[in-house]
Structure formats: structure tokens, C-alpha cells
Amino acid sequence: MAAPLLDIPCTLMSGTPRTLAELPARAYLVVNTASKCGFTPQYQGLEQLWQRYRDRGLVVLGFPCNQFGGQEPGSESEISQFCELNFGVTFPLFRKVDVNGERAHPLFSALKHKAPGLLGTTRIKWNFTKFLVDASGERVKRFAPTTRPERLEADIEALLR
């Protein structure tokens, strides 16, 4: 049996292992990110959500991925520096992962299973696909890369009530 979503091990950029359950929240926003993507400015919107809602229980989690056009070629330290210097990112960033294919990180495999994309596809189409997860890890809503972070506020508010 697969591990419950919140218990799947992930690794922070620092090398520290973490599960979502160890980052207690009322809502989790999990995003596959990239530094050289047309959607990269969404880091700013993600940081704004983190700043606005973290005291109410939102945790924003960034997972760099280099599977889409080679748009995340850097090392963990380069990615961290880029995010901090260009977008003031303070939300947790994790080590680079694959989100599709045989080597897809188990967290993304579970998220895709719980919230398939358009026409039931489980593949992630591009960087900055977003998954909003409730505190139990049972309810997951998927958002397209084109959905700007500020458009998630109503869904976030609903989970934080």
C-alpha cells in the first residue's frame, strides 16, 4: 500500500529530510518550479501567498524540476540563490525532482493520482503546475501552470476556515 500523501519523504534544499506531516498546516500548496521558465515570475505570487496566509496555516512548497525544456539546470545552491535574490522566496524549497516518468517523485505520483489533469491525464504538462492539498492529505485540487497564484486565494481561504 502506498504511503499516505503527507507521510511521503521529501528532501529540503539543505539536505534535511521532511514529510508534509512534519510541516503542520491547514493547507499545502505544492508547486513544481523552474528558474528559466516563462512562468518563473510566479515565484513572486507564491511568496505573497506564503506571506499572506502562513500564519493562518498555509504552507507553500517549491519543488524545482528540470523535465520541461531543461528550464531548471542549476544546482540546489544556484536555485536557492536565484529564488531568494530575484523573488525574495522564503517558503520551503526542496531538492530537484522529476514529476513525470519512471523516476517521478512519489509525492508527485500521489498528487497526480488524487488530482488528474484535463481529460483524466496524470502527466504534468509544464512547470508551475500547482496542487492545493487539505490538512488530511485527502482532498487535492490541481491548477494549471497558467493559473496565477493570486487566483488560488478563494480555494486557499476555503481550506483555512
Chimera marker file (.cmm) of the C-alpha trace (Angstrom):
<marker_set name="trace">
<marker id="1" x="0.000" y="0.000" z="0.000" r="1" g="1" b="0" radius="0.5"/>
<marker id="2" x="1.289" y="3.472" z="-0.884" r="1" g="1" b="0" radius="0.5"/>
<marker id="3" x="2.266" y="5.823" z="1.905" r="1" g="1" b="0" radius="0.5"/>
<marker id="4" x="-0.344" y="8.433" z="2.778" r="1" g="1" b="0" radius="0.5"/>
<marker id="5" x="0.438" y="11.619" z="0.899" r="1" g="1" b="0" radius="0.5"/>
<marker id="6" x="1.533" y="13.596" z="3.968" r="1" g="1" b="0" radius="0.5"/>
<marker id="7" x="3.984" y="10.846" z="5.010" r="1" g="1" b="0" radius="0.5"/>
<marker id="8" x="5.966" y="10.671" z="1.759" r="1" g="1" b="0" radius="0.5"/>
<marker id="9" x="9.612" y="11.615" z="2.418" r="1" g="1" b="0" radius="0.5"/>
<marker id="10" x="10.991" y="14.671" z="0.607" r="1" g="1" b="0" radius="0.5"/>
<marker id="11" x="14.355" y="16.414" z="0.941" r="1" g="1" b="0" radius="0.5"/>
<marker id="12" x="14.770" y="20.130" z="1.584" r="1" g="1" b="0" radius="0.5"/>
<marker id="13" x="17.447" y="22.030" z="-0.360" r="1" g="1" b="0" radius="0.5"/>
<marker id="14" x="19.594" y="21.858" z="2.791" r="1" g="1" b="0" radius="0.5"/>
<marker id="15" x="19.551" y="18.046" z="2.603" r="1" g="1" b="0" radius="0.5"/>
<marker id="16" x="17.189" y="17.707" z="5.568" r="1" g="1" b="0" radius="0.5"/>
<marker id="17" x="14.533" y="15.033" z="5.048" r="1" g="1" b="0" radius="0.5"/>
<marker id="18" x="10.932" y="16.162" z="5.671" r="1" g="1" b="0" radius="0.5"/>
<marker id="19" x="7.412" y="14.950" z="5.140" r="1" g="1" b="0" radius="0.5"/>
<marker id="20" x="4.482" y="17.293" z="4.696" r="1" g="1" b="0" radius="0.5"/>
<marker id="21" x="3.150" y="15.970" z="8.009" r="1" g="1" b="0" radius="0.5"/>
<marker id="22" x="6.275" y="17.419" z="9.672" r="1" g="1" b="0" radius="0.5"/>
<marker id="23" x="5.295" y="20.832" z="8.304" r="1" g="1" b="0" radius="0.5"/>
<marker id="24" x="1.904" y="21.072" z="10.021" r="1" g="1" b="0" radius="0.5"/>
<marker id="25" x="-0.595" y="23.102" z="8.067" r="1" g="1" b="0" radius="0.5"/>
<marker id="26" x="-4.256" y="23.543" z="7.333" r="1" g="1" b="0" radius="0.5"/>
<marker id="27" x="-3.411" y="23.663" z="3.613" r="1" g="1" b="0" radius="0.5"/>
<marker id="28" x="-0.381" y="22.831" z="1.469" r="1" g="1" b="0" radius="0.5"/>
<marker id="29" x="0.380" y="24.379" z="-1.907" r="1" g="1" b="0" radius="0.5"/>
<marker id="30" x="2.811" y="22.098" z="-3.765" r="1" g="1" b="0" radius="0.5"/>
<marker id="31" x="4.345" y="23.502" z="-6.969" r="1" g="1" b="0" radius="0.5"/>
<marker id="32" x="6.879" y="22.155" z="-9.448" r="1" g="1" b="0" radius="0.5"/>
<marker id="33" x="9.069" y="25.140" z="-10.263" r="1" g="1" b="0" radius="0.5"/>
<marker id="34" x="11.820" y="26.258" z="-12.638" r="1" g="1" b="0" radius="0.5"/>
<marker id="35" x="14.137" y="29.277" z="-12.803" r="1" g="1" b="0" radius="0.5"/>
<marker id="36" x="14.249" y="29.753" z="-16.573" r="1" g="1" b="0" radius="0.5"/>
<marker id="37" x="10.571" y="29.412" z="-17.467" r="1" g="1" b="0" radius="0.5"/>
<marker id="38" x="8.070" y="31.931" z="-18.768" r="1" g="1" b="0" radius="0.5"/>
<marker id="39" x="6.099" y="31.249" z="-15.572" r="1" g="1" b="0" radius="0.5"/>
<marker id="40" x="9.090" y="31.886" z="-13.273" r="1" g="1" b="0" radius="0.5"/>
<marker id="41" x="7.682" y="35.297" z="-12.172" r="1" g="1" b="0" radius="0.5"/>
<marker id="42" x="5.002" y="33.259" z="-10.374" r="1" g="1" b="0" radius="0.5"/>
<marker id="43" x="7.594" y="32.794" z="-7.611" r="1" g="1" b="0" radius="0.5"/>
<marker id="44" x="6.640" y="36.319" z="-6.542" r="1" g="1" b="0" radius="0.5"/>
<marker id="45" x="2.947" y="35.431" z="-6.307" r="1" g="1" b="0" radius="0.5"/>
<marker id="46" x="3.732" y="32.216" z="-4.442" r="1" g="1" b="0" radius="0.5"/>
<marker id="47" x="5.819" y="34.166" z="-1.923" r="1" g="1" b="0" radius="0.5"/>
<marker id="48" x="2.952" y="36.649" z="-1.496" r="1" g="1" b="0" radius="0.5"/>
<marker id="49" x="0.539" y="33.784" z="-0.739" r="1" g="1" b="0" radius="0.5"/>
<marker id="50" x="3.048" y="32.372" z="1.762" r="1" g="1" b="0" radius="0.5"/>
<marker id="51" x="3.416" y="35.737" z="3.490" r="1" g="1" b="0" radius="0.5"/>
<marker id="52" x="-0.330" y="36.442" z="3.497" r="1" g="1" b="0" radius="0.5"/>
<marker id="53" x="-1.571" y="33.038" z="4.695" r="1" g="1" b="0" radius="0.5"/>
<marker id="54" x="1.187" y="31.227" z="6.558" r="1" g="1" b="0" radius="0.5"/>
<marker id="55" x="0.047" y="32.492" z="9.972" r="1" g="1" b="0" radius="0.5"/>
<marker id="56" x="-3.365" y="31.026" z="9.177" r="1" g="1" b="0" radius="0.5"/>
<marker id="57" x="-1.944" y="27.635" z="8.226" r="1" g="1" b="0" radius="0.5"/>
<marker id="58" x="-0.838" y="27.651" z="4.568" r="1" g="1" b="0" radius="0.5"/>
<marker id="59" x="2.496" y="26.098" z="3.681" r="1" g="1" b="0" radius="0.5"/>
<marker id="60" x="3.849" y="26.772" z="0.170" r="1" g="1" b="0" radius="0.5"/>
<marker id="61" x="6.327" y="24.156" z="-1.064" r="1" g="1" b="0" radius="0.5"/>
<marker id="62" x="8.518" y="24.535" z="-4.151" r="1" g="1" b="0" radius="0.5"/>
<marker id="63" x="9.949" y="21.521" z="-5.969" r="1" g="1" b="0" radius="0.5"/>
<marker id="64" x="12.349" y="22.503" z="-8.776" r="1" g="1" b="0" radius="0.5"/>
<marker id="65" x="12.095" y="20.288" z="-11.842" r="1" g="1" b="0" radius="0.5"/>
<marker id="66" x="14.253" y="20.151" z="-14.977" r="1" g="1" b="0" radius="0.5"/>
<marker id="67" x="11.933" y="17.939" z="-17.062" r="1" g="1" b="0" radius="0.5"/>
<marker id="68" x="10.372" y="20.707" z="-19.141" r="1" g="1" b="0" radius="0.5"/>
<marker id="69" x="12.673" y="22.268" z="-21.709" r="1" g="1" b="0" radius="0.5"/>
<marker id="70" x="15.702" y="21.995" z="-19.385" r="1" g="1" b="0" radius="0.5"/>
<marker id="71" x="14.445" y="25.106" z="-17.591" r="1" g="1" b="0" radius="0.5"/>
<marker id="72" x="15.941" y="24.226" z="-14.192" r="1" g="1" b="0" radius="0.5"/>
<marker id="73" x="19.560" y="23.275" z="-14.960" r="1" g="1" b="0" radius="0.5"/>
<marker id="74" x="21.159" y="24.745" z="-11.827" r="1" g="1" b="0" radius="0.5"/>
<marker id="75" x="22.411" y="23.137" z="-8.640" r="1" g="1" b="0" radius="0.5"/>
<marker id="76" x="20.452" y="23.345" z="-5.407" r="1" g="1" b="0" radius="0.5"/>
<marker id="77" x="22.549" y="26.280" z="-4.193" r="1" g="1" b="0" radius="0.5"/>
<marker id="78" x="22.146" y="28.122" z="-7.512" r="1" g="1" b="0" radius="0.5"/>
<marker id="79" x="18.375" y="27.576" z="-7.425" r="1" g="1" b="0" radius="0.5"/>
<marker id="80" x="18.122" y="28.768" z="-3.813" r="1" g="1" b="0" radius="0.5"/>
<marker id="81" x="20.176" y="31.886" z="-4.516" r="1" g="1" b="0" radius="0.5"/>
<marker id="82" x="18.196" y="32.685" z="-7.657" r="1" g="1" b="0" radius="0.5"/>
<marker id="83" x="14.858" y="32.391" z="-5.838" r="1" g="1" b="0" radius="0.5"/>
<marker id="84" x="15.996" y="34.443" z="-2.859" r="1" g="1" b="0" radius="0.5"/>
<marker id="85" x="17.735" y="37.207" z="-4.826" r="1" g="1" b="0" radius="0.5"/>
<marker id="86" x="15.176" y="37.611" z="-7.612" r="1" g="1" b="0" radius="0.5"/>
<marker id="87" x="11.899" y="36.918" z="-5.829" r="1" g="1" b="0" radius="0.5"/>
<marker id="88" x="12.640" y="37.063" z="-2.094" r="1" g="1" b="0" radius="0.5"/>
<marker id="89" x="11.499" y="33.452" z="-1.687" r="1" g="1" b="0" radius="0.5"/>
<marker id="90" x="11.345" y="32.344" z="1.943" r="1" g="1" b="0" radius="0.5"/>
<marker id="91" x="8.936" y="29.412" z="1.614" r="1" g="1" b="0" radius="0.5"/>
<marker id="92" x="10.453" y="25.907" z="1.760" r="1" g="1" b="0" radius="0.5"/>
<marker id="93" x="12.257" y="24.737" z="-1.358" r="1" g="1" b="0" radius="0.5"/>
<marker id="94" x="13.072" y="21.088" z="-1.892" r="1" g="1" b="0" radius="0.5"/>
<marker id="95" x="15.722" y="19.332" z="-3.918" r="1" g="1" b="0" radius="0.5"/>
<marker id="96" x="15.166" y="18.993" z="-7.636" r="1" g="1" b="0" radius="0.5"/>
<marker id="97" x="12.748" y="16.191" z="-8.575" r="1" g="1" b="0" radius="0.5"/>
<marker id="98" x="11.198" y="14.529" z="-11.590" r="1" g="1" b="0" radius="0.5"/>
<marker id="99" x="7.425" y="14.849" z="-11.707" r="1" g="1" b="0" radius="0.5"/>
<marker id="100" x="6.725" y="12.519" z="-14.654" r="1" g="1" b="0" radius="0.5"/>
<marker id="101" x="8.041" y="9.175" z="-15.823" r="1" g="1" b="0" radius="0.5"/>
<marker id="102" x="9.643" y="6.216" z="-14.096" r="1" g="1" b="0" radius="0.5"/>
<marker id="103" x="11.682" y="8.427" z="-11.777" r="1" g="1" b="0" radius="0.5"/>
<marker id="104" x="8.792" y="10.684" z="-10.748" r="1" g="1" b="0" radius="0.5"/>
<marker id="105" x="8.988" y="11.596" z="-7.087" r="1" g="1" b="0" radius="0.5"/>
<marker id="106" x="6.431" y="9.604" z="-5.070" r="1" g="1" b="0" radius="0.5"/>
<marker id="107" x="4.811" y="12.823" z="-3.817" r="1" g="1" b="0" radius="0.5"/>
<marker id="108" x="4.036" y="13.923" z="-7.377" r="1" g="1" b="0" radius="0.5"/>
<marker id="109" x="2.863" y="10.437" z="-8.340" r="1" g="1" b="0" radius="0.5"/>
<marker id="110" x="0.404" y="10.570" z="-5.436" r="1" g="1" b="0" radius="0.5"/>
<marker id="111" x="-0.716" y="14.127" z="-6.232" r="1" g="1" b="0" radius="0.5"/>
<marker id="112" x="-1.330" y="13.276" z="-9.900" r="1" g="1" b="0" radius="0.5"/>
<marker id="113" x="-3.339" y="10.204" z="-8.890" r="1" g="1" b="0" radius="0.5"/>
<marker id="114" x="-5.520" y="12.217" z="-6.482" r="1" g="1" b="0" radius="0.5"/>
<marker id="115" x="-5.998" y="15.146" z="-8.876" r="1" g="1" b="0" radius="0.5"/>
<marker id="116" x="-5.694" y="14.130" z="-12.524" r="1" g="1" b="0" radius="0.5"/>
<marker id="117" x="-5.413" y="16.802" z="-15.156" r="1" g="1" b="0" radius="0.5"/>
<marker id="118" x="-7.615" y="17.619" z="-18.107" r="1" g="1" b="0" radius="0.5"/>
<marker id="119" x="-9.357" y="14.548" z="-19.554" r="1" g="1" b="0" radius="0.5"/>
<marker id="120" x="-8.012" y="12.426" z="-16.687" r="1" g="1" b="0" radius="0.5"/>
<marker id="121" x="-4.358" y="12.636" z="-17.676" r="1" g="1" b="0" radius="0.5"/>
<marker id="122" x="-1.905" y="12.044" z="-14.873" r="1" g="1" b="0" radius="0.5"/>
<marker id="123" x="1.049" y="13.700" z="-16.582" r="1" g="1" b="0" radius="0.5"/>
<marker id="124" x="2.115" y="17.150" z="-15.518" r="1" g="1" b="0" radius="0.5"/>
<marker id="125" x="2.269" y="19.314" z="-18.632" r="1" g="1" b="0" radius="0.5"/>
<marker id="126" x="4.718" y="22.015" z="-17.551" r="1" g="1" b="0" radius="0.5"/>
<marker id="127" x="6.455" y="23.898" z="-14.757" r="1" g="1" b="0" radius="0.5"/>
<marker id="128" x="4.332" y="25.679" z="-12.154" r="1" g="1" b="0" radius="0.5"/>
<marker id="129" x="1.542" y="23.111" z="-12.024" r="1" g="1" b="0" radius="0.5"/>
<marker id="130" x="0.024" y="23.647" z="-8.592" r="1" g="1" b="0" radius="0.5"/>
<marker id="131" x="-1.615" y="21.221" z="-6.170" r="1" g="1" b="0" radius="0.5"/>
<marker id="132" x="-3.621" y="22.541" z="-3.214" r="1" g="1" b="0" radius="0.5"/>
<marker id="133" x="-3.860" y="19.866" z="-0.534" r="1" g="1" b="0" radius="0.5"/>
<marker id="134" x="-6.044" y="19.894" z="2.578" r="1" g="1" b="0" radius="0.5"/>
<marker id="135" x="-4.672" y="19.194" z="6.071" r="1" g="1" b="0" radius="0.5"/>
<marker id="136" x="-5.585" y="15.488" z="5.891" r="1" g="1" b="0" radius="0.5"/>
<marker id="137" x="-3.858" y="14.988" z="2.537" r="1" g="1" b="0" radius="0.5"/>
<marker id="138" x="-7.082" y="13.517" z="1.173" r="1" g="1" b="0" radius="0.5"/>
<marker id="139" x="-8.517" y="16.416" z="-0.816" r="1" g="1" b="0" radius="0.5"/>
<marker id="140" x="-6.279" y="17.692" z="-3.616" r="1" g="1" b="0" radius="0.5"/>
<marker id="141" x="-7.123" y="20.295" z="-6.250" r="1" g="1" b="0" radius="0.5"/>
<marker id="142" x="-4.916" y="20.765" z="-9.311" r="1" g="1" b="0" radius="0.5"/>
<marker id="143" x="-4.240" y="24.067" z="-11.069" r="1" g="1" b="0" radius="0.5"/>
<marker id="144" x="-2.652" y="24.630" z="-14.479" r="1" g="1" b="0" radius="0.5"/>
<marker id="145" x="0.704" y="26.373" z="-14.910" r="1" g="1" b="0" radius="0.5"/>
<marker id="146" x="-1.152" y="29.331" z="-16.423" r="1" g="1" b="0" radius="0.5"/>
<marker id="147" x="-3.195" y="29.825" z="-13.237" r="1" g="1" b="0" radius="0.5"/>
<marker id="148" x="-1.522" y="32.702" z="-11.408" r="1" g="1" b="0" radius="0.5"/>
<marker id="149" x="-1.027" y="32.216" z="-7.657" r="1" g="1" b="0" radius="0.5"/>
<marker id="150" x="-3.371" y="35.069" z="-6.693" r="1" g="1" b="0" radius="0.5"/>
<marker id="151" x="-6.216" y="33.209" z="-8.443" r="1" g="1" b="0" radius="0.5"/>
<marker id="152" x="-5.940" y="30.484" z="-5.774" r="1" g="1" b="0" radius="0.5"/>
<marker id="153" x="-6.937" y="32.736" z="-2.879" r="1" g="1" b="0" radius="0.5"/>
<marker id="154" x="-10.614" y="31.689" z="-2.722" r="1" g="1" b="0" radius="0.5"/>
<marker id="155" x="-9.638" y="27.995" z="-2.675" r="1" g="1" b="0" radius="0.5"/>
<marker id="156" x="-6.982" y="28.653" z="-0.015" r="1" g="1" b="0" radius="0.5"/>
<marker id="157" x="-9.451" y="30.649" z="2.093" r="1" g="1" b="0" radius="0.5"/>
<marker id="158" x="-11.940" y="27.760" z="1.921" r="1" g="1" b="0" radius="0.5"/>
<marker id="159" x="-9.355" y="25.371" z="3.412" r="1" g="1" b="0" radius="0.5"/>
<marker id="160" x="-8.260" y="27.814" z="6.105" r="1" g="1" b="0" radius="0.5"/>
<marker id="161" x="-11.758" y="28.406" z="7.524" r="1" g="1" b="0" radius="0.5"/>
<link id1="1" id2="2" r="1" g="1" b="0" radius="0.2"/>
<link id1="2" id2="3" r="1" g="1" b="0" radius="0.2"/>
<link id1="3" id2="4" r="1" g="1" b="0" radius="0.2"/>
<link id1="4" id2="5" r="1" g="1" b="0" radius="0.2"/>
<link id1="5" id2="6" r="1" g="1" b="0" radius="0.2"/>
<link id1="6" id2="7" r="1" g="1" b="0" radius="0.2"/>
<link id1="7" id2="8" r="1" g="1" b="0" radius="0.2"/>
<link id1="8" id2="9" r="1" g="1" b="0" radius="0.2"/>
<link id1="9" id2="10" r="1" g="1" b="0" radius="0.2"/>
<link id1="10" id2="11" r="1" g="1" b="0" radius="0.2"/>
<link id1="11" id2="12" r="1" g="1" b="0" radius="0.2"/>
<link id1="12" id2="13" r="1" g="1" b="0" radius="0.2"/>
<link id1="13" id2="14" r="1" g="1" b="0" radius="0.2"/>
<link id1="14" id2="15" r="1" g="1" b="0" radius="0.2"/>
<link id1="15" id2="16" r="1" g="1" b="0" radius="0.2"/>
<link id1="16" id2="17" r="1" g="1" b="0" radius="0.2"/>
<link id1="17" id2="18" r="1" g="1" b="0" radius="0.2"/>
<link id1="18" id2="19" r="1" g="1" b="0" radius="0.2"/>
<link id1="19" id2="20" r="1" g="1" b="0" radius="0.2"/>
<link id1="20" id2="21" r="1" g="1" b="0" radius="0.2"/>
<link id1="21" id2="22" r="1" g="1" b="0" radius="0.2"/>
<link id1="22" id2="23" r="1" g="1" b="0" radius="0.2"/>
<link id1="23" id2="24" r="1" g="1" b="0" radius="0.2"/>
<link id1="24" id2="25" r="1" g="1" b="0" radius="0.2"/>
<link id1="25" id2="26" r="1" g="1" b="0" radius="0.2"/>
<link id1="26" id2="27" r="1" g="1" b="0" radius="0.2"/>
<link id1="27" id2="28" r="1" g="1" b="0" radius="0.2"/>
<link id1="28" id2="29" r="1" g="1" b="0" radius="0.2"/>
<link id1="29" id2="30" r="1" g="1" b="0" radius="0.2"/>
<link id1="30" id2="31" r="1" g="1" b="0" radius="0.2"/>
<link id1="31" id2="32" r="1" g="1" b="0" radius="0.2"/>
<link id1="32" id2="33" r="1" g="1" b="0" radius="0.2"/>
<link id1="33" id2="34" r="1" g="1" b="0" radius="0.2"/>
<link id1="34" id2="35" r="1" g="1" b="0" radius="0.2"/>
<link id1="35" id2="36" r="1" g="1" b="0" radius="0.2"/>
<link id1="36" id2="37" r="1" g="1" b="0" radius="0.2"/>
<link id1="37" id2="38" r="1" g="1" b="0" radius="0.2"/>
<link id1="38" id2="39" r="1" g="1" b="0" radius="0.2"/>
<link id1="39" id2="40" r="1" g="1" b="0" radius="0.2"/>
<link id1="40" id2="41" r="1" g="1" b="0" radius="0.2"/>
<link id1="41" id2="42" r="1" g="1" b="0" radius="0.2"/>
<link id1="42" id2="43" r="1" g="1" b="0" radius="0.2"/>
<link id1="43" id2="44" r="1" g="1" b="0" radius="0.2"/>
<link id1="44" id2="45" r="1" g="1" b="0" radius="0.2"/>
<link id1="45" id2="46" r="1" g="1" b="0" radius="0.2"/>
<link id1="46" id2="47" r="1" g="1" b="0" radius="0.2"/>
<link id1="47" id2="48" r="1" g="1" b="0" radius="0.2"/>
<link id1="48" id2="49" r="1" g="1" b="0" radius="0.2"/>
<link id1="49" id2="50" r="1" g="1" b="0" radius="0.2"/>
<link id1="50" id2="51" r="1" g="1" b="0" radius="0.2"/>
<link id1="51" id2="52" r="1" g="1" b="0" radius="0.2"/>
<link id1="52" id2="53" r="1" g="1" b="0" radius="0.2"/>
<link id1="53" id2="54" r="1" g="1" b="0" radius="0.2"/>
<link id1="54" id2="55" r="1" g="1" b="0" radius="0.2"/>
<link id1="55" id2="56" r="1" g="1" b="0" radius="0.2"/>
<link id1="56" id2="57" r="1" g="1" b="0" radius="0.2"/>
<link id1="57" id2="58" r="1" g="1" b="0" radius="0.2"/>
<link id1="58" id2="59" r="1" g="1" b="0" radius="0.2"/>
<link id1="59" id2="60" r="1" g="1" b="0" radius="0.2"/>
<link id1="60" id2="61" r="1" g="1" b="0" radius="0.2"/>
<link id1="61" id2="62" r="1" g="1" b="0" radius="0.2"/>
<link id1="62" id2="63" r="1" g="1" b="0" radius="0.2"/>
<link id1="63" id2="64" r="1" g="1" b="0" radius="0.2"/>
<link id1="64" id2="65" r="1" g="1" b="0" radius="0.2"/>
<link id1="65" id2="66" r="1" g="1" b="0" radius="0.2"/>
<link id1="66" id2="67" r="1" g="1" b="0" radius="0.2"/>
<link id1="67" id2="68" r="1" g="1" b="0" radius="0.2"/>
<link id1="68" id2="69" r="1" g="1" b="0" radius="0.2"/>
<link id1="69" id2="70" r="1" g="1" b="0" radius="0.2"/>
<link id1="70" id2="71" r="1" g="1" b="0" radius="0.2"/>
<link id1="71" id2="72" r="1" g="1" b="0" radius="0.2"/>
<link id1="72" id2="73" r="1" g="1" b="0" radius="0.2"/>
<link id1="73" id2="74" r="1" g="1" b="0" radius="0.2"/>
<link id1="74" id2="75" r="1" g="1" b="0" radius="0.2"/>
<link id1="75" id2="76" r="1" g="1" b="0" radius="0.2"/>
<link id1="76" id2="77" r="1" g="1" b="0" radius="0.2"/>
<link id1="77" id2="78" r="1" g="1" b="0" radius="0.2"/>
<link id1="78" id2="79" r="1" g="1" b="0" radius="0.2"/>
<link id1="79" id2="80" r="1" g="1" b="0" radius="0.2"/>
<link id1="80" id2="81" r="1" g="1" b="0" radius="0.2"/>
<link id1="81" id2="82" r="1" g="1" b="0" radius="0.2"/>
<link id1="82" id2="83" r="1" g="1" b="0" radius="0.2"/>
<link id1="83" id2="84" r="1" g="1" b="0" radius="0.2"/>
<link id1="84" id2="85" r="1" g="1" b="0" radius="0.2"/>
<link id1="85" id2="86" r="1" g="1" b="0" radius="0.2"/>
<link id1="86" id2="87" r="1" g="1" b="0" radius="0.2"/>
<link id1="87" id2="88" r="1" g="1" b="0" radius="0.2"/>
<link id1="88" id2="89" r="1" g="1" b="0" radius="0.2"/>
<link id1="89" id2="90" r="1" g="1" b="0" radius="0.2"/>
<link id1="90" id2="91" r="1" g="1" b="0" radius="0.2"/>
<link id1="91" id2="92" r="1" g="1" b="0" radius="0.2"/>
<link id1="92" id2="93" r="1" g="1" b="0" radius="0.2"/>
<link id1="93" id2="94" r="1" g="1" b="0" radius="0.2"/>
<link id1="94" id2="95" r="1" g="1" b="0" radius="0.2"/>
<link id1="95" id2="96" r="1" g="1" b="0" radius="0.2"/>
<link id1="96" id2="97" r="1" g="1" b="0" radius="0.2"/>
<link id1="97" id2="98" r="1" g="1" b="0" radius="0.2"/>
<link id1="98" id2="99" r="1" g="1" b="0" radius="0.2"/>
<link id1="99" id2="100" r="1" g="1" b="0" radius="0.2"/>
<link id1="100" id2="101" r="1" g="1" b="0" radius="0.2"/>
<link id1="101" id2="102" r="1" g="1" b="0" radius="0.2"/>
<link id1="102" id2="103" r="1" g="1" b="0" radius="0.2"/>
<link id1="103" id2="104" r="1" g="1" b="0" radius="0.2"/>
<link id1="104" id2="105" r="1" g="1" b="0" radius="0.2"/>
<link id1="105" id2="106" r="1" g="1" b="0" radius="0.2"/>
<link id1="106" id2="107" r="1" g="1" b="0" radius="0.2"/>
<link id1="107" id2="108" r="1" g="1" b="0" radius="0.2"/>
<link id1="108" id2="109" r="1" g="1" b="0" radius="0.2"/>
<link id1="109" id2="110" r="1" g="1" b="0" radius="0.2"/>
<link id1="110" id2="111" r="1" g="1" b="0" radius="0.2"/>
<link id1="111" id2="112" r="1" g="1" b="0" radius="0.2"/>
<link id1="112" id2="113" r="1" g="1" b="0" radius="0.2"/>
<link id1="113" id2="114" r="1" g="1" b="0" radius="0.2"/>
<link id1="114" id2="115" r="1" g="1" b="0" radius="0.2"/>
<link id1="115" id2="116" r="1" g="1" b="0" radius="0.2"/>
<link id1="116" id2="117" r="1" g="1" b="0" radius="0.2"/>
<link id1="117" id2="118" r="1" g="1" b="0" radius="0.2"/>
<link id1="118" id2="119" r="1" g="1" b="0" radius="0.2"/>
<link id1="119" id2="120" r="1" g="1" b="0" radius="0.2"/>
<link id1="120" id2="121" r="1" g="1" b="0" radius="0.2"/>
<link id1="121" id2="122" r="1" g="1" b="0" radius="0.2"/>
<link id1="122" id2="123" r="1" g="1" b="0" radius="0.2"/>
<link id1="123" id2="124" r="1" g="1" b="0" radius="0.2"/>
<link id1="124" id2="125" r="1" g="1" b="0" radius="0.2"/>
<link id1="125" id2="126" r="1" g="1" b="0" radius="0.2"/>
<link id1="126" id2="127" r="1" g="1" b="0" radius="0.2"/>
<link id1="127" id2="128" r="1" g="1" b="0" radius="0.2"/>
<link id1="128" id2="129" r="1" g="1" b="0" radius="0.2"/>
<link id1="129" id2="130" r="1" g="1" b="0" radius="0.2"/>
<link id1="130" id2="131" r="1" g="1" b="0" radius="0.2"/>
<link id1="131" id2="132" r="1" g="1" b="0" radius="0.2"/>
<link id1="132" id2="133" r="1" g="1" b="0" radius="0.2"/>
<link id1="133" id2="134" r="1" g="1" b="0" radius="0.2"/>
<link id1="134" id2="135" r="1" g="1" b="0" radius="0.2"/>
<link id1="135" id2="136" r="1" g="1" b="0" radius="0.2"/>
<link id1="136" id2="137" r="1" g="1" b="0" radius="0.2"/>
<link id1="137" id2="138" r="1" g="1" b="0" radius="0.2"/>
<link id1="138" id2="139" r="1" g="1" b="0" radius="0.2"/>
<link id1="139" id2="140" r="1" g="1" b="0" radius="0.2"/>
<link id1="140" id2="141" r="1" g="1" b="0" radius="0.2"/>
<link id1="141" id2="142" r="1" g="1" b="0" radius="0.2"/>
<link id1="142" id2="143" r="1" g="1" b="0" radius="0.2"/>
<link id1="143" id2="144" r="1" g="1" b="0" radius="0.2"/>
<link id1="144" id2="145" r="1" g="1" b="0" radius="0.2"/>
<link id1="145" id2="146" r="1" g="1" b="0" radius="0.2"/>
<link id1="146" id2="147" r="1" g="1" b="0" radius="0.2"/>
<link id1="147" id2="148" r="1" g="1" b="0" radius="0.2"/>
<link id1="148" id2="149" r="1" g="1" b="0" radius="0.2"/>
<link id1="149" id2="150" r="1" g="1" b="0" radius="0.2"/>
<link id1="150" id2="151" r="1" g="1" b="0" radius="0.2"/>
<link id1="151" id2="152" r="1" g="1" b="0" radius="0.2"/>
<link id1="152" id2="153" r="1" g="1" b="0" radius="0.2"/>
<link id1="153" id2="154" r="1" g="1" b="0" radius="0.2"/>
<link id1="154" id2="155" r="1" g="1" b="0" radius="0.2"/>
<link id1="155" id2="156" r="1" g="1" b="0" radius="0.2"/>
<link id1="156" id2="157" r="1" g="1" b="0" radius="0.2"/>
<link id1="157" id2="158" r="1" g="1" b="0" radius="0.2"/>
<link id1="158" id2="159" r="1" g="1" b="0" radius="0.2"/>
<link id1="159" id2="160" r="1" g="1" b="0" radius="0.2"/>
<link id1="160" id2="161" r="1" g="1" b="0" radius="0.2"/>
</marker_set>
